[in-house]
Amino acid sequence: MKNLIFLWLLLSLLLITARGQKAVPHATTDKSNPKITDAIFRSASLARDMHYRVLLPADYNEGGRFPVLYLLHGLFGDYKNWDTMTGLEGYAKSLHMIVVMPDADDSWYTNSATIPADKFEDYISKDLISEIDEKFRTIRDRHGRAIAGLSMGGYASVKFGLKYPQMFAFAGSLSGAFNAAQDLDKLRPEFRAKLLEVFGNEGSSMRAENDVFTLLTSSHSSSHPYFYIACGTEDSLLDTNRAFVHQLSSRNLAYEYHENAGGHTWEYWDRELQPLLWAVDVALSRNIQDRAPRKRPRMH
């Protein structure tokens, strides 16, 4: 009798457990979060395979086209950094955009002055954007496209915004190394070898062509991107950020500048990433709404 009672209790417990497991809403969690995917593609400009990581919005599978943010890593970094070193996935939960994180070695996102095969500017501006537009449902014009980055990537994002205003409506920088093509090799000897490899010697034409201050002064474009600049008050790059913002102001270009406590650290970049993403979302959403077709008023 005791054995029968024990078996009955055991079966009851198993049934209760099974029912509890069936009640867990597993699929709901997936639908509420952005999706991460990694890919490799052949870059024609570099003649090599390159990696990138994509964060798709939670509602991507519901259809439609999406704006894109290209998020660039810094020196000594890679395409995984933004996702692994910050709370990007959590911050992006409510965003209606695709975030693309490409790999670019320590190239400064520039066509090298000394190594003809290293055409990293072309790789981003030509190959990567074409790859993303072909593989994903993107809004394929400047009004649905933004670029941003940190340090080396911050410099590059502003440079792309100035060189290719027809491609980007927003250019953002956190702790941008805006003096990369000027005197950063003298200020930071540990970067000197790579900077000389990329930009050439002092006075080279490649330095002038990739100096964001020179590009800003010589630009005659009628449509610049919206610039978002942020730098920590304990960052050694603070002075060059202030100088660039001053030049933006003197040109009466649309921008916002944030100067908060922090250094050249992941703690600072993680904290500043969320407001940057919000600014991108607001800017691109406004662009898309402004360009939406309007119904012709009915004539009576």
Secondary structure as UniProt FT lines:
FT   HELIX           2..22
FT   HELIX           26..31
FT   STRAND          35..43
FT   TURN            44..47
FT   STRAND          48..56
FT   TURN            58..59
FT   HELIX           60..62
FT   STRAND          68..72
FT   TURN            75..76
FT   TURN            79..80
FT   HELIX           81..85
FT   HELIX           88..91
FT   TURN            92..94
FT   STRAND          98..102
FT   TURN            105..106
FT   TURN            108..109
FT   TURN            116..117
FT   HELIX           120..122
FT   HELIX           123..128
FT   HELIX           129..135
FT   HELIX           142..144
FT   STRAND          145..150
FT   HELIX           152..163
FT   TURN            165..167
FT   STRAND          170..174
FT   TURN            178..183
FT   HELIX           184..187
FT   HELIX           189..191
FT   HELIX           192..199
FT   TURN            202..203
FT   HELIX           205..209
FT   HELIX           212..218
FT   STRAND          226..232
FT   TURN            233..234
FT   TURN            236..237
FT   HELIX           238..250
FT   TURN            251..252
FT   STRAND          255..260
FT   HELIX           266..291
//
